[in-house]
């Protein structure tokens, strides 16, 4: 049987708190496309089907991947390693990543942003930033000029990432954290898989895999 390619399915992976915050942004995107001659269907995607969440149907992952028609997706799950596993699986199954931007977020000038970003309300990416795959930029966060952010990086709410900062893959920056501005010659570097705690003030580079907390941020005793 020939597939119905006119149908476009858009799935948001996850049904937790962040997914429920992101879904209205995705609904705005769908409303923007509603004038085109495409049958759009919107889903939450989870490991198993269940009743609707906030009025949106929940479909099991394997059922979503098997749907006829075009499929687009994003992932509203904080665990960056799981996010990567899901992204790789869906892309290999022919699904296309979709960027999700709040209407009142801003993308100012000459930024390079890889697919799969979620940029939440009141967030800003200023100028000449380079951002990797599946970046989460939660509410009231910003990325300033000349920053380089790796793949699967997560910003919790109100992160202040000042200019000339490098954040490597899978780093997590906690709510209200502030990262001091670096310089092109000496950027502040947040290492791969590092965690910056809630409210931390980062004044110098953080090693790979480290957890730092406090003002000024210092390694957390293991």
Residue pairs with C-beta under 8 A, 6 or more apart in sequence:
3 68
3 69
4 68
4 69
5 68
5 69
5 70
6 37
6 38
6 39
6 69
7 38
7 39
7 41
7 67
7 68
7 69
7 70
8 38
8 39
8 40
8 41
8 69
8 70
8 71
8 72
9 41
9 43
9 64
9 67
9 69
9 70
9 71
9 72
10 26
10 29
10 30
10 40
10 41
10 42
10 43
10 71
10 72
10 73
10 98
11 42
11 43
11 44
11 45
11 59
11 64
11 71
11 72
11 73
11 95
12 19
12 22
12 23
12 26
12 42
12 43
12 44
12 45
12 73
12 74
12 75
12 76
13 19
13 45
13 46
13 61
13 73
13 74
13 75
13 76
13 77
13 86
13 90
14 44
14 45
14 46
14 75
14 76
14 77
15 44
15 46
15 50
15 53
15 58
16 76
16 77
18 76
18 77
18 78
18 136
18 138
19 44
19 53
19 76
19 77
20 53
20 54
21 76
21 120
21 139
22 74
22 76
22 100
22 118
22 120
23 44
23 53
23 54
23 56
23 76
25 100
25 101
25 102
25 118
25 120
25 121
26 42
26 74
26 100
27 42
27 56
28 103
29 98
29 100
30 40
30 42
33 40
34 40
39 69
42 56
43 56
43 57
43 58
43 59
43 64
44 53
44 56
44 57
44 58
44 59
45 58
45 59
45 60
45 61
45 64
45 73
46 58
46 59
46 60
46 61
47 60
47 61
48 60
49 58
49 59
49 60
49 63
50 58
51 58
52 58
64 71
64 73
65 71
65 90
65 93
65 95
70 96
71 90
71 94
71 95
71 96
72 95
72 96
72 97
72 98
73 90
73 95
73 96
73 97
73 98
74 97
74 98
74 99
74 100
74 116
74 118
74 134
75 83
75 86
75 87
75 116
75 134
76 118
77 83
77 86
78 136
78 154
78 172
80 152
80 153
80 154
80 169
80 170
80 172
81 152
81 170
83 134
83 152
84 134
84 151
84 152
84 170
87 97
87 116
87 133
87 134
87 152
90 97
91 97
97 115
97 116
97 133
97 134
98 115
98 116
99 113
99 115
99 116
99 117
99 118
99 119
100 117
100 118
100 119
101 107
101 117
101 119
102 119
102 120
102 121
102 122
102 123
104 121
104 122
105 119
105 120
105 121
105 122
105 123
105 124
105 137
106 123
106 124
106 125
107 113
107 119
107 124
107 125
108 124
108 125
108 126
108 127
109 126
109 127
109 128
110 127
110 128
111 125
111 126
111 127
111 128
111 129
111 130
111 131
112 129
112 130
112 131
113 125
113 129
113 131
113 135
114 131
114 132
114 133
114 134
114 135
114 151
115 133
115 134
116 133
116 134
116 135
117 131
117 134
117 135
117 136
117 137
118 135
118 136
118 137
119 125
119 135
119 137
120 137
120 138
120 139
120 141
120 157
121 139
121 140
122 139
122 140
123 137
123 138
123 139
123 140
123 141
123 142
124 141
124 142
124 143
125 131
125 137
125 142
125 143
126 142
126 143
126 144
126 145
127 145
127 146
128 145
128 146
129 143
129 144
129 145
129 146
129 147
129 148
129 149
130 147
130 148
130 149
131 143
131 147
131 149
131 153
132 149
132 150
132 151
132 152
132 153
132 169
133 151
133 152
134 151
134 152
135 149
135 152
135 153
135 154
135 155
136 153
136 154
136 155
137 143
137 155
137 159
138 154
138 155
138 156
138 157
138 158
138 159
138 175
139 157
139 158
140 157
140 158
141 155
141 156
141 157
141 158
141 159
141 160
141 161
142 159
142 160
142 161
143 149
143 155
143 161
144 161
144 162
144 163
144 165
144 181
145 163
145 164
146 163
146 164
146 184
147 161
147 163
147 164
147 165
147 166
147 167
148 165
148 166
148 167
148 187
149 161
149 166
149 167
150 167
150 168
150 169
150 170
150 171
150 192
151 169
151 170
152 169
152 170
153 167
153 169
153 170
153 171
153 172
153 173
154 171
154 172
154 173
155 161
155 173
156 172
156 173
156 174
156 175
156 176
156 177
156 198
157 175
157 176
158 175
158 176
159 173
159 174
159 175
159 176
159 177
159 178
159 179
160 177
160 178
160 179
161 167
161 173
161 179
162 178
162 179
162 180
162 181
162 182
163 181
163 182
164 181
164 182
164 183
164 184
164 187
164 188
165 179
165 181
165 182
165 187
165 188
165 189
165 190
166 182
166 187
166 188
166 189
166 190
167 173
167 179
167 189
167 190
168 189
168 190
168 191
168 192
168 193
168 194
168 208
169 192
169 193
170 192
170 193
171 190
171 191
171 192
171 193
171 194
171 195
171 196
172 194
172 195
172 196
173 179
173 190
173 196
174 195
174 196
174 197
174 198
174 199
174 200
175 198
175 199
176 198
176 199
177 196
177 197
177 198
177 199
177 200
177 201
177 202
178 200
178 201
178 202
179 188
179 190
179 196
179 202
180 188
180 201
180 202
180 203
180 204
181 188
182 188
182 189
188 202
188 203
188 204
188 205
189 205
189 206
190 196
190 202
190 205
190 206
191 205
191 206
191 207
191 208
191 209
191 210
192 208
192 209
193 208
193 209
194 206
194 207
194 208
194 209
194 210
194 211
194 212
195 210
195 211
195 212
196 202
196 206
196 212
196 217
197 211
197 212
197 213
197 214
197 217
197 220
198 213
199 215
200 212
200 213
200 214
200 215
200 217
201 214
201 215
201 216
201 217
202 212
202 216
202 217
203 216
203 217
204 216
206 212
206 217
210 219
211 219
211 220
212 218
212 219
212 220
213 220
